Amino acid sequence: MSAASTPSLWRGAGRLIGKRIGLALVTLLLVSAVIFTISGLLPGDAAQEVLGQGATPEQVAALRHEMGLDRPAPVRYAEWLGSIVAGDPGQSLVANKPVADIISERLPNTLTLAALAALVSVPFAFLIGIASAVSRGRKLDRGINVLTLSMVALPEFLVATIAVLIFAVELLWLPSITIVPKDPTFAQFARAYAMPVMVLAVGVVAQLGRMIRAAIIAELDRPYVEMARLKGVGPQRLVFRHVLPNAIGPIVNAMALSLSNLFGGAIIVETIFNYPGLASLMVNAVTSRDMPLLQACAMIFCATYLLLVLIADTVAILANPRLRQV
């Protein structure tokens, strides 16, 4: 490749990445409209929840007016979207506190849980994905396929229930409720996070491992791999020096999709283990009909998912010279 053609390749990459960013922003705008509309369709509202069932219709109507819930939906959506763009998701209708303050207390907990689950999941997924791919068609591959399919089929609530029964009820090794001390030792930290991380990691390891297997097998069937084998390249060097670098685009996409599922599974895991994270906060917001808090939490989850997909697309573009020439 000539030096003169290199800037044009990076210009092509920049155009593609710019298009992906624009598409992500448009998608996020559409998602915000969907979130606002669906949350408005929930029965009841914050005024009714605050006053309770014994309140008169006049009291409920007065509080709704005070909260601004009786204004037209398009007006409320425009104001809410403007506040979100400005970085101010508004005031909690139930706690009467800024939503940003409430979220800032819970968001680090969810990020910690997701980071620990990713730290555990990714190495195991690579291990079983590579082992399954290089032993394709053999007993090891068939056994891993059966195991990963079983793990994918198990929902998080079932895995969590089984884990609690085994490790908390029968063996008494781990607590059934996640309570992290203020300044925990390593042992306390590990015991508190062991079951939530394990439950989240089960599905991610299985799904990501199968995707890594498929990406590696696709590369192993290419002509350059056969040529490398004829030249005497060993199996380990072939996989780690030749196959994995060429499969990085599909693998990163698979990682982004799999890790984004951590936030979906976090809703179940945080609820079951009473973990004080963002997902359980969103569940509480649904129960109390605290719309600003609910909408802000939902937007964070959706924006995180889109960000992971955008990162995956960017890596795929930079790793593929053919895409950079578009």
Phi and psi in degrees as GROMACS dihedral restraints (atoms count N, CA, C in turn):
[ dihedral_restraints ]
;  ai    aj    ak    al  type     phi  dphi    fc
    3     4     5     6     1   -74.5    20    10
    4     5     6     7     1   158.1    20    10
    6     7     8     9     1   -67.6    20    10
    7     8     9    10     1   -28.9    20    10
    9    10    11    12     1   -69.4    20    10
   10    11    12    13     1   -28.0    20    10
   12    13    14    15     1   -82.3    20    10
   13    14    15    16     1   -16.0    20    10
   15    16    17    18     1   -62.7    20    10
   16    17    18    19     1   -46.0    20    10
   18    19    20    21     1   -60.1    20    10
   19    20    21    22     1   -35.8    20    10
   21    22    23    24     1   -66.9    20    10
   22    23    24    25     1   -34.3    20    10
   24    25    26    27     1   -64.4    20    10
   25    26    27    28     1   -43.6    20    10
   27    28    29    30     1   -71.3    20    10
   28    29    30    31     1   -29.5    20    10
   30    31    32    33     1   -65.6    20    10
   31    32    33    34     1   -40.2    20    10
   33    34    35    36     1   -62.6    20    10
   34    35    36    37     1   -40.3    20    10
   36    37    38    39     1   -64.1    20    10
   37    38    39    40     1   -41.3    20    10
   39    40    41    42     1   -62.7    20    10
   40    41    42    43     1   -39.8    20    10
   42    43    44    45     1   -64.3    20    10
   43    44    45    46     1   -43.3    20    10
   45    46    47    48     1   -64.6    20    10
   46    47    48    49     1   -44.3    20    10
   48    49    50    51     1   -64.5    20    10
   49    50    51    52     1   -38.9    20    10
   51    52    53    54     1   -61.1    20    10
   52    53    54    55     1   -40.7    20    10
   54    55    56    57     1   -63.7    20    10
   55    56    57    58     1   -40.1    20    10
   57    58    59    60     1   -64.5    20    10
   58    59    60    61     1   -40.0    20    10
   60    61    62    63     1   -64.8    20    10
   61    62    63    64     1   -44.0    20    10
   63    64    65    66     1   -61.7    20    10
   64    65    66    67     1   -42.3    20    10
   66    67    68    69     1   -64.2    20    10
   67    68    69    70     1   -38.4    20    10
   69    70    71    72     1   -64.4    20    10
   70    71    72    73     1   -40.1    20    10
   72    73    74    75     1   -67.0    20    10
   73    74    75    76     1   -40.9    20    10
   75    76    77    78     1   -64.7    20    10
   76    77    78    79     1   -41.7    20    10
   78    79    80    81     1   -61.9    20    10
   79    80    81    82     1   -42.0    20    10
   81    82    83    84     1   -64.8    20    10
   82    83    84    85     1   -35.6    20    10
   84    85    86    87     1   -63.8    20    10
   85    86    87    88     1   -44.9    20    10
   87    88    89    90     1   -64.9    20    10
   88    89    90    91     1   -39.2    20    10
   90    91    92    93     1   -62.9    20    10
   91    92    93    94     1   -39.4    20    10
   93    94    95    96     1   -61.5    20    10
   94    95    96    97     1   -39.3    20    10
   96    97    98    99     1   -65.6    20    10
   97    98    99   100     1   -40.3    20    10
   99   100   101   102     1   -65.5    20    10
  100   101   102   103     1   -44.3    20    10
  102   103   104   105     1   -60.8    20    10
  103   104   105   106     1   -45.8    20    10
  105   106   107   108     1   -63.8    20    10
  106   107   108   109     1   -40.8    20    10
  108   109   110   111     1   -68.5    20    10
  109   110   111   112     1   -47.0    20    10
  111   112   113   114     1   -66.2    20    10
  112   113   114   115     1   -41.7    20    10
  114   115   116   117     1   -63.6    20    10
  115   116   117   118     1   -30.4    20    10
  117   118   119   120     1   -73.7    20    10
  118   119   120   121     1   -17.2    20    10
  120   121   122   123     1   -85.6    20    10
  121   122   123   124     1    -7.6    20    10
  123   124   125   126     1   -64.3    20    10
  124   125   126   127     1   139.4    20    10
  126   127   128   129     1   -66.8    20    10
  127   128   129   130     1   143.6    20    10
  129   130   131   132     1    77.4    20    10
  130   131   132   133     1   179.0    20    10
  132   133   134   135     1  -153.6    20    10
  133   134   135   136     1   179.6    20    10
  135   136   137   138     1   -64.3    20    10
  136   137   138   139     1   -34.7    20    10
  138   139   140   141     1   -61.6    20    10
  139   140   141   142     1   -43.7    20    10
  141   142   143   144     1   -66.4    20    10
  142   143   144   145     1   -39.0    20    10
  144   145   146   147     1   -67.4    20    10
  145   146   147   148     1   -39.0    20    10
  147   148   149   150     1   -68.2    20    10
  148   149   150   151     1   -43.3    20    10
  150   151   152   153     1   -81.6    20    10
  151   152   153   154     1   -23.1    20    10
  153   154   155   156     1    86.7    20    10
  154   155   156   157     1   175.1    20    10
  156   157   158   159     1   -71.9    20    10
  157   158   159   160     1   -21.0    20    10
  159   160   161   162     1   -82.6    20    10
  160   161   162   163     1    -0.3    20    10
  162   163   164   165     1   -74.4    20    10
  163   164   165   166     1   147.9    20    10
  165   166   167   168     1   -80.7    20    10
  166   167   168   169     1   158.5    20    10
  168   169   170   171     1   -58.2    20    10
  169   170   171   172     1   -34.3    20    10
  171   172   173   174     1   -65.5    20    10
  172   173   174   175     1   -40.3    20    10
  174   175   176   177     1   -65.8    20    10
  175   176   177   178     1   -41.5    20    10
  177   178   179   180     1   -63.7    20    10
  178   179   180   181     1   -43.4    20    10
  180   181   182   183     1   -64.2    20    10
  181   182   183   184     1   -39.1    20    10
  183   184   185   186     1   -65.5    20    10
  184   185   186   187     1   -41.9    20    10
  186   187   188   189     1   -70.2    20    10
  187   188   189   190     1   -36.8    20    10
  189   190   191   192     1   -60.9    20    10
  190   191   192   193     1   -40.1    20    10
  192   193   194   195     1   -66.1    20    10
  193   194   195   196     1   -39.3    20    10
  195   196   197   198     1   -65.5    20    10
  196   197   198   199     1   -37.6    20    10
  198   199   200   201     1   -79.3    20    10
  199   200   201   202     1   -10.0    20    10
  201   202   203   204     1    81.0    20    10
  202   203   204   205     1    16.5    20    10
  204   205   206   207     1   -79.3    20    10
  205   206   207   208     1   -11.1    20    10
  207   208   209   210     1   -94.1    20    10
  208   209   210   211     1     3.3    20    10
  210   211   212   213     1   -79.9    20    10
  211   212   213   214     1   159.9    20    10
  213   214   215   216     1   -59.2    20    10
  214   215   216   217     1   144.5    20    10
  216   217   218   219     1   -59.9    20    10
  217   218   219   220     1   -43.2    20    10
  219   220   221   222     1   -59.2    20    10
  220   221   222   223     1   -37.1    20    10
  222   223   224   225     1   -66.2    20    10
  223   224   225   226     1   -45.1    20    10
  225   226   227   228     1   -65.4    20    10
  226   227   228   229     1   -36.8    20    10
  228   229   230   231     1   -66.4    20    10
  229   230   231   232     1   -44.1    20    10
  231   232   233   234     1   -62.1    20    10
  232   233   234   235     1   -43.3    20    10
  234   235   236   237     1   -66.2    20    10
  235   236   237   238     1   -42.4    20    10
  237   238   239   240     1   -65.4    20    10
  238   239   240   241     1   -43.4    20    10
  240   241   242   243     1   -64.3    20    10
  241   242   243   244     1   -41.0    20    10
  243   244   245   246     1   -61.6    20    10
  244   245   246   247     1   -39.2    20    10
  246   247   248   249     1   -67.0    20    10
  247   248   249   250     1   -39.7    20    10
  249   250   251   252     1   -62.4    20    10
  250   251   252   253     1   -45.3    20    10
  252   253   254   255     1   -62.2    20    10
  253   254   255   256     1   -36.1    20    10
  255   256   257   258     1   -78.0    20    10
  256   257   258   259     1    -5.1    20    10
  258   259   260   261     1    86.9    20    10
  259   260   261   262     1    13.9    20    10
  261   262   263   264     1  -122.9    20    10
  262   263   264   265     1    97.3    20    10
  264   265   266   267     1   -74.6    20    10
  265   266   267   268     1     4.4    20    10
  267   268   269   270     1   101.7    20    10
  268   269   270   271     1  -164.8    20    10
  270   271   272   273     1  -109.9    20    10
  271   272   273   274     1   135.8    20    10
  273   274   275   276     1   -65.9    20    10
  274   275   276   277     1   130.6    20    10
  276   277   278   279     1   -74.7    20    10
  277   278   279   280     1   -23.3    20    10
  279   280   281   282     1   -98.2    20    10
  280   281   282   283     1   -50.5    20    10
  282   283   284   285     1   -80.9    20    10
  283   284   285   286     1   -14.8    20    10
  285   286   287   288     1    55.8    20    10
  286   287   288   289     1    41.0    20    10
  288   289   290   291     1  -130.0    20    10
  289   290   291   292     1   158.2    20    10
  291   292   293   294     1   -60.2    20    10
  292   293   294   295     1   133.8    20    10
  294   295   296   297     1   -60.0    20    10
  295   296   297   298     1   -37.5    20    10
  297   298   299   300     1   -59.7    20    10
  298   299   300   301     1   -37.7    20    10
  300   301   302   303     1   -67.9    20    10
  301   302   303   304     1   -40.9    20    10
  303   304   305   306     1   -65.3    20    10
  304   305   306   307     1   -43.7    20    10
  306   307   308   309     1   -67.9    20    10
  307   308   309   310     1   -38.0    20    10
  309   310   311   312     1   -63.4    20    10
  310   311   312   313     1   -23.4    20    10
  312   313   314   315     1   -77.8    20    10
  313   314   315   316     1   -28.8    20    10
  315   316   317   318     1  -102.5    20    10
  316   317   318   319     1   -30.9    20    10
  318   319   320   321     1   -57.6    20    10
  319   320   321   322     1   -43.0    20    10
  321   322   323   324     1   -59.1    20    10
  322   323   324   325     1   -32.7    20    10
  324   325   326   327     1   -65.6    20    10
  325   326   327   328     1   -44.6    20    10
  327   328   329   330     1   -66.2    20    10
  328   329   330   331     1   -39.9    20    10
  330   331   332   333     1   -64.5    20    10
  331   332   333   334     1   -37.7    20    10
  333   334   335   336     1   -64.0    20    10
  334   335   336   337     1   -45.6    20    10
  336   337   338   339     1   -62.3    20    10
  337   338   339   340     1   -45.5    20    10
  339   340   341   342     1   -65.5    20    10
  340   341   342   343     1   -39.9    20    10
  342   343   344   345     1   -65.2    20    10
  343   344   345   346     1   -42.3    20    10
  345   346   347   348     1   -64.5    20    10
  346   347   348   349     1   -42.1    20    10
  348   349   350   351     1   -63.0    20    10
  349   350   351   352     1   -40.9    20    10
  351   352   353   354     1   -66.4    20    10
  352   353   354   355     1   -40.2    20    10
  354   355   356   357     1   -62.0    20    10
  355   356   357   358     1   -33.3    20    10
  357   358   359   360     1   -82.1    20    10
  358   359   360   361     1   -40.3    20    10
  360   361   362   363     1   -71.9    20    10
  361   362   363   364     1   -46.2    20    10
  363   364   365   366     1   -61.4    20    10
  364   365   366   367     1   -50.0    20    10
  366   367   368   369     1   -60.6    20    10
  367   368   369   370     1   -41.7    20    10
  369   370   371   372     1   -65.0    20    10
  370   371   372   373     1   -38.9    20    10
  372   373   374   375     1   -64.2    20    10
  373   374   375   376     1   -42.9    20    10
  375   376   377   378     1   -62.9    20    10
  376   377   378   379     1   -40.6    20    10
  378   379   380   381     1   -60.9    20    10
  379   380   381   382     1   -51.9    20    10
  381   382   383   384     1   -74.4    20    10
  382   383   384   385     1   -31.1    20    10
  384   385   386   387     1   -66.1    20    10
  385   386   387   388     1   -46.5    20    10
  387   388   389   390     1   -67.6    20    10
  388   389   390   391     1   -43.9    20    10
  390   391   392   393     1   -60.6    20    10
  391   392   393   394     1   -40.9    20    10
  393   394   395   396     1   -69.0    20    10
  394   395   396   397     1   -38.6    20    10
  396   397   398   399     1   -69.0    20    10
  397   398   399   400     1   -44.8    20    10
  399   400   401   402     1   -73.4    20    10
  400   401   402   403     1   -18.7    20    10
  402   403   404   405     1  -109.5    20    10
  403   404   405   406     1    34.0    20    10
  405   406   407   408     1   -54.2    20    10
  406   407   408   409     1   129.9    20    10
  408   409   410   411     1    85.4    20    10
  409   410   411   412     1    -8.8    20    10
  411   412   413   414     1   -91.9    20    10
  412   413   414   415     1  -179.6    20    10
  414   415   416   417     1   -63.0    20    10
  415   416   417   418     1   -39.8    20    10
  417   418   419   420     1   -61.4    20    10
  418   419   420   421     1   -44.1    20    10
  420   421   422   423     1   -63.6    20    10
  421   422   423   424     1   -44.8    20    10
  423   424   425   426     1   -64.8    20    10
  424   425   426   427     1   -39.7    20    10
  426   427   428   429     1   -65.2    20    10
  427   428   429   430     1   -42.2    20    10
  429   430   431   432     1   -65.1    20    10
  430   431   432   433     1   -39.0    20    10
  432   433   434   435     1   -62.2    20    10
  433   434   435   436     1   -42.7    20    10
  435   436   437   438     1   -64.3    20    10
  436   437   438   439     1   -43.2    20    10
  438   439   440   441     1   -64.6    20    10
  439   440   441   442     1   -46.4    20    10
  441   442   443   444     1   -68.5    20    10
  442   443   444   445     1   -36.9    20    10
  444   445   446   447     1   -63.2    20    10
  445   446   447   448     1   -39.7    20    10
  447   448   449   450     1   -65.5    20    10
  448   449   450   451     1   -39.5    20    10
  450   451   452   453     1   -67.9    20    10
  451   452   453   454     1   -38.6    20    10
  453   454   455   456     1   -65.5    20    10
  454   455   456   457     1   -36.0    20    10
  456   457   458   459     1   -73.2    20    10
  457   458   459   460     1   -18.4    20    10
  459   460   461   462     1   -83.2    20    10
  460   461   462   463     1   121.7    20    10
  462   463   464   465     1   -71.6    20    10
  463   464   465   466     1   157.0    20    10
  465   466   467   468     1   -60.7    20    10
  466   467   468   469     1   -38.0    20    10
  468   469   470   471     1   -66.1    20    10
  469   470   471   472     1   -33.0    20    10
  471   472   473   474     1   -71.9    20    10
  472   473   474   475     1   -43.1    20    10
  474   475   476   477     1   -61.5    20    10
  475   476   477   478     1   -42.1    20    10
  477   478   479   480     1   -64.1    20    10
  478   479   480   481     1   -42.4    20    10
  480   481   482   483     1   -63.2    20    10
  481   482   483   484     1   -43.8    20    10
  483   484   485   486     1   -64.3    20    10
  484   485   486   487     1   -41.6    20    10
  486   487   488   489     1   -62.9    20    10
  487   488   489   490     1   -41.4    20    10
  489   490   491   492     1   -64.2    20    10
  490   491   492   493     1   -44.3    20    10
  492   493   494   495     1   -61.7    20    10
  493   494   495   496     1   -39.7    20    10
  495   496   497   498     1   -80.1    20    10
  496   497   498   499     1   -55.9    20    10
  498   499   500   501     1   -86.4    20    10
  499   500   501   502     1   -25.3    20    10
  501   502   503   504     1  -101.3    20    10
  502   503   504   505     1   -40.2    20    10
  504   505   506   507     1   -89.0    20    10
  505   506   507   508     1   -50.3    20    10
  507   508   509   510     1   -82.2    20    10
  508   509   510   511     1   -53.3    20    10
  510   511   512   513     1   -87.4    20    10
  511   512   513   514     1   -20.3    20    10
  513   514   515   516     1    58.0    20    10
  514   515   516   517     1    33.0    20    10
  516   517   518   519     1   -84.8    20    10
  517   518   519   520     1   -37.9    20    10
  519   520   521   522     1  -128.2    20    10
  520   521   522   523     1   153.0    20    10
  522   523   524   525     1   -75.7    20    10
  523   524   525   526     1   146.5    20    10
  525   526   527   528     1   -80.7    20    10
  526   527   528   529     1   -16.8    20    10
  528   529   530   531     1  -120.1    20    10
  529   530   531   532     1   132.7    20    10
  531   532   533   534     1   -82.6    20    10
  532   533   534   535     1   107.9    20    10
  534   535   536   537     1  -125.0    20    10
  535   536   537   538     1   112.4    20    10
  537   538   539   540     1   -98.8    20    10
  538   539   540   541     1   120.2    20    10
  540   541   542   543     1   -61.1    20    10
  541   542   543   544     1   163.5    20    10
  543   544   545   546     1   -63.1    20    10
  544   545   546   547     1   -47.2    20    10
  546   547   548   549     1  -123.4    20    10
  547   548   549   550     1    76.6    20    10
  549   550   551   552     1   -76.4    20    10
  550   551   552   553     1   149.1    20    10
  552   553   554   555     1   -75.8    20    10
  553   554   555   556     1   171.4    20    10
  555   556   557   558     1   -61.9    20    10
  556   557   558   559     1   -39.5    20    10
  558   559   560   561     1   -65.0    20    10
  559   560   561   562     1   -43.5    20    10
  561   562   563   564     1   -64.2    20    10
  562   563   564   565     1   -41.1    20    10
  564   565   566   567     1   -62.6    20    10
  565   566   567   568     1   -44.9    20    10
  567   568   569   570     1   -65.6    20    10
  568   569   570   571     1   -42.3    20    10
  570   571   572   573     1   -65.5    20    10
  571   572   573   574     1   -37.5    20    10
  573   574   575   576     1   -68.7    20    10
  574   575   576   577     1   -39.1    20    10
  576   577   578   579     1   -96.2    20    10
  577   578   579   580     1    -6.6    20    10
  579   580   581   582     1   -58.0    20    10
  580   581   582   583     1   -53.4    20    10
  582   583   584   585     1   -71.6    20    10
  583   584   585   586     1   -45.6    20    10
  585   586   587   588     1   -57.9    20    10
  586   587   588   589     1   -42.5    20    10
  588   589   590   591     1   -66.1    20    10
  589   590   591   592     1   -41.4    20    10
  591   592   593   594     1   -62.4    20    10
  592   593   594   595     1   -43.7    20    10
  594   595   596   597     1   -64.8    20    10
  595   596   597   598     1   -43.2    20    10
  597   598   599   600     1   -66.9    20    10
  598   599   600   601     1   -35.5    20    10
  600   601   602   603     1   -73.7    20    10
  601   602   603   604     1   -26.4    20    10
  603   604   605   606     1   -56.8    20    10
  604   605   606   607     1   -53.7    20    10
  606   607   608   609     1   -68.7    20    10
  607   608   609   610     1   -38.2    20    10
  609   610   611   612     1   -66.8    20    10
  610   611   612   613     1   -43.4    20    10
  612   613   614   615     1   -59.4    20    10
  613   614   615   616     1   -45.9    20    10
  615   616   617   618     1   -66.0    20    10
  616   617   618   619     1   -48.5    20    10
  618   619   620   621     1   -66.3    20    10
  619   620   621   622     1   -47.7    20    10
  621   622   623   624     1   -67.3    20    10
  622   623   624   625     1   -38.1    20    10
  624   625   626   627     1   -60.5    20    10
  625   626   627   628     1   -41.1    20    10
  627   628   629   630     1   -67.6    20    10
  628   629   630   631     1   -38.1    20    10
  630   631   632   633     1   -68.4    20    10
  631   632   633   634     1   -39.5    20    10
  633   634   635   636     1   -64.0    20    10
  634   635   636   637     1   -40.6    20    10
  636   637   638   639     1   -58.4    20    10
  637   638   639   640     1   -46.5    20    10
  639   640   641   642     1   -64.3    20    10
  640   641   642   643     1   -40.2    20    10
  642   643   644   645     1   -66.3    20    10
  643   644   645   646     1   -40.3    20    10
  645   646   647   648     1   -70.0    20    10
  646   647   648   649     1   -40.7    20    10
  648   649   650   651     1   -63.1    20    10
  649   650   651   652     1   -38.5    20    10
  651   652   653   654     1   -60.8    20    10
  652   653   654   655     1   -37.3    20    10
  654   655   656   657     1   -76.3    20    10
  655   656   657   658     1   -35.2    20    10
  657   658   659   660     1   -64.4    20    10
  658   659   660   661     1   -21.9    20    10
  660   661   662   663     1   -88.2    20    10
  661   662   663   664     1     1.9    20    10
  663   664   665   666     1   -83.5    20    10
  664   665   666   667     1   155.3    20    10
  666   667   668   669     1   -61.0    20    10
  667   668   669   670     1   -34.3    20    10
  669   670   671   672     1   -65.0    20    10
  670   671   672   673     1   -28.4    20    10
  672   673   674   675     1   -68.9    20    10
  673   674   675   676     1   -42.8    20    10
  675   676   677   678     1   -62.0    20    10
  676   677   678   679     1   -40.3    20    10
  678   679   680   681     1   -63.6    20    10
  679   680   681   682     1   -41.2    20    10
  681   682   683   684     1   -63.7    20    10
  682   683   684   685     1   -38.0    20    10
  684   685   686   687     1   -65.5    20    10
  685   686   687   688     1   -39.7    20    10
  687   688   689   690     1   -65.6    20    10
  688   689   690   691     1   -28.1    20    10
  690   691   692   693     1   -83.5    20    10
  691   692   693   694     1     0.1    20    10
  693   694   695   696     1    90.5    20    10
  694   695   696   697     1    16.8    20    10
  696   697   698   699     1   -68.3    20    10
  697   698   699   700     1   130.4    20    10
  699   700   701   702     1   -70.2    20    10
  700   701   702   703     1   160.9    20    10
  702   703   704   705     1   -59.1    20    10
  703   704   705   706     1   -44.3    20    10
  705   706   707   708     1   -65.5    20    10
  706   707   708   709     1   -45.9    20    10
  708   709   710   711     1   -65.8    20    10
  709   710   711   712     1   -36.1    20    10
  711   712   713   714     1   -61.6    20    10
  712   713   714   715     1   -43.9    20    10
  714   715   716   717     1   -72.7    20    10
  715   716   717   718     1   -49.1    20    10
  717   718   719   720     1   -83.9    20    10
  718   719   720   721     1   -25.5    20    10
  720   721   722   723     1   -98.9    20    10
  721   722   723   724     1   -23.6    20    10
  723   724   725   726     1  -118.4    20    10
  724   725   726   727     1   -50.3    20    10
  726   727   728   729     1   -74.4    20    10
  727   728   729   730     1   -52.0    20    10
  729   730   731   732     1   -59.2    20    10
  730   731   732   733     1   -44.8    20    10
  732   733   734   735     1   -59.7    20    10
  733   734   735   736     1   -35.2    20    10
  735   736   737   738     1   -78.4    20    10
  736   737   738   739     1   -20.1    20    10
  738   739   740   741     1   -98.4    20    10
  739   740   741   742     1     9.8    20    10
  741   742   743   744     1   -64.4    20    10
  742   743   744   745     1   -35.5    20    10
  744   745   746   747     1   -60.1    20    10
  745   746   747   748     1   -58.3    20    10
  747   748   749   750     1   -60.6    20    10
  748   749   750   751     1   -34.8    20    10
  750   751   752   753     1   -68.4    20    10
  751   752   753   754     1   -41.8    20    10
  753   754   755   756     1   -65.0    20    10
  754   755   756   757     1   -39.8    20    10
  756   757   758   759     1   -59.7    20    10
  757   758   759   760     1   -43.4    20    10
  759   760   761   762     1   -63.9    20    10
  760   761   762   763     1   -39.2    20    10
  762   763   764   765     1   -64.1    20    10
  763   764   765   766     1   -41.8    20    10
  765   766   767   768     1   -63.4    20    10
  766   767   768   769     1   -44.2    20    10
  768   769   770   771     1   -67.0    20    10
  769   770   771   772     1   -39.8    20    10
  771   772   773   774     1   -70.3    20    10
  772   773   774   775     1   -43.9    20    10
  774   775   776   777     1   -69.0    20    10
  775   776   777   778     1   -28.6    20    10
  777   778   779   780     1   -65.1    20    10
  778   779   780   781     1   -26.0    20    10
  780   781   782   783     1   -69.0    20    10
  781   782   783   784     1   -17.6    20    10
  783   784   785   786     1   -59.8    20    10
  784   785   786   787     1   -36.7    20    10
  786   787   788   789     1   -73.8    20    10
  787   788   789   790     1   -31.2    20    10
  789   790   791   792     1   -69.6    20    10
  790   791   792   793     1   -43.0    20    10
  792   793   794   795     1   -68.9    20    10
  793   794   795   796     1   -24.5    20    10
  795   796   797   798     1   -63.2    20    10
  796   797   798   799     1   -29.3    20    10
  798   799   800   801     1   -61.0    20    10
  799   800   801   802     1   -44.3    20    10
  801   802   803   804     1   -72.6    20    10
  802   803   804   805     1   -45.6    20    10
  804   805   806   807     1   -64.9    20    10
  805   806   807   808     1   -44.9    20    10
  807   808   809   810     1   -65.1    20    10
  808   809   810   811     1   -34.0    20    10
  810   811   812   813     1   -70.1    20    10
  811   812   813   814     1   -45.4    20    10
  813   814   815   816     1   -66.8    20    10
  814   815   816   817     1   -43.1    20    10
  816   817   818   819     1   -93.4    20    10
  817   818   819   820     1     7.7    20    10
  819   820   821   822     1    53.5    20    10
  820   821   822   823     1    42.9    20    10
  822   823   824   825     1   -84.8    20    10
  823   824   825   826     1   130.1    20    10
  825   826   827   828     1   -80.0    20    10
  826   827   828   829     1    70.9    20    10
  828   829   830   831     1  -116.5    20    10
  829   830   831   832     1  -171.9    20    10
  831   832   833   834     1   -71.3    20    10
  832   833   834   835     1   -34.7    20    10
  834   835   836   837     1   -66.0    20    10
  835   836   837   838     1   -45.2    20    10
  837   838   839   840     1   -65.9    20    10
  838   839   840   841     1   -30.7    20    10
  840   841   842   843     1   -64.0    20    10
  841   842   843   844     1   -39.1    20    10
  843   844   845   846     1   -67.5    20    10
  844   845   846   847     1   -38.2    20    10
  846   847   848   849     1   -62.1    20    10
  847   848   849   850     1   -43.4    20    10
  849   850   851   852     1   -63.6    20    10
  850   851   852   853     1   -35.0    20    10
  852   853   854   855     1   -66.9    20    10
  853   854   855   856     1   -34.7    20    10
  855   856   857   858     1   -65.5    20    10
  856   857   858   859     1   -43.3    20    10
  858   859   860   861     1   -63.2    20    10
  859   860   861   862     1   -41.2    20    10
  861   862   863   864     1   -90.3    20    10
  862   863   864   865     1     0.1    20    10
  864   865   866   867     1    56.9    20    10
  865   866   867   868     1    37.1    20    10
  867   868   869   870     1   -85.3    20    10
  868   869   870   871     1    86.2    20    10
  870   871   872   873     1   -62.3    20    10
  871   872   873   874     1   -45.8    20    10
  873   874   875   876     1   -58.3    20    10
  874   875   876   877     1   -39.8    20    10
  876   877   878   879     1   -69.7    20    10
  877   878   879   880     1   -44.1    20    10
  879   880   881   882     1   -60.8    20    10
  880   881   882   883     1   -47.5    20    10
  882   883   884   885     1   -65.2    20    10
  883   884   885   886     1   -38.8    20    10
  885   886   887   888     1   -66.3    20    10
  886   887   888   889     1   -42.6    20    10
  888   889   890   891     1   -62.7    20    10
  889   890   891   892     1   -44.6    20    10
  891   892   893   894     1   -63.0    20    10
  892   893   894   895     1   -40.2    20    10
  894   895   896   897     1   -64.2    20    10
  895   896   897   898     1   -37.3    20    10
  897   898   899   900     1   -64.1    20    10
  898   899   900   901     1   -44.4    20    10
  900   901   902   903     1   -63.2    20    10
  901   902   903   904     1   -44.5    20    10
  903   904   905   906     1   -67.1    20    10
  904   905   906   907     1   -41.8    20    10
  906   907   908   909     1   -64.9    20    10
  907   908   909   910     1   -36.9    20    10
  909   910   911   912     1   -64.4    20    10
  910   911   912   913     1   -42.8    20    10
  912   913   914   915     1   -61.6    20    10
  913   914   915   916     1   -46.3    20    10
  915   916   917   918     1   -64.6    20    10
  916   917   918   919     1   -36.6    20    10
  918   919   920   921     1   -64.2    20    10
  919   920   921   922     1   -42.2    20    10
  921   922   923   924     1   -63.8    20    10
  922   923   924   925     1   -43.0    20    10
  924   925   926   927     1   -63.9    20    10
  925   926   927   928     1   -40.2    20    10
  927   928   929   930     1   -63.4    20    10
  928   929   930   931     1   -41.5    20    10
  930   931   932   933     1   -62.3    20    10
  931   932   933   934     1   -42.6    20    10
  933   934   935   936     1   -62.6    20    10
  934   935   936   937     1   -44.2    20    10
  936   937   938   939     1   -63.1    20    10
  937   938   939   940     1   -40.5    20    10
  939   940   941   942     1   -63.5    20    10
  940   941   942   943     1   -45.1    20    10
  942   943   944   945     1   -63.2    20    10
  943   944   945   946     1   -41.3    20    10
  945   946   947   948     1   -62.6    20    10
  946   947   948   949     1   -39.6    20    10
  948   949   950   951     1   -66.6    20    10
  949   950   951   952     1   -45.2    20    10
  951   952   953   954     1   -69.1    20    10
  952   953   954   955     1   -27.2    20    10
  954   955   956   957     1   -86.8    20    10
  955   956   957   958     1   -11.3    20    10
  957   958   959   960     1  -117.2    20    10
  958   959   960   961     1   107.0    20    10
  960   961   962   963     1   -60.5    20    10
  961   962   963   964     1   -31.6    20    10
  963   964   965   966     1   -65.6    20    10
  964   965   966   967     1   -35.8    20    10
  966   967   968   969     1   -70.3    20    10
  967   968   969   970     1   -31.3    20    10
  969   970   971   972     1   -71.4    20    10
  970   971   972   973     1   -16.4    20    10
  972   973   974   975     1   -88.8    20    10
  973   974   975   976     1    -1.8    20    10
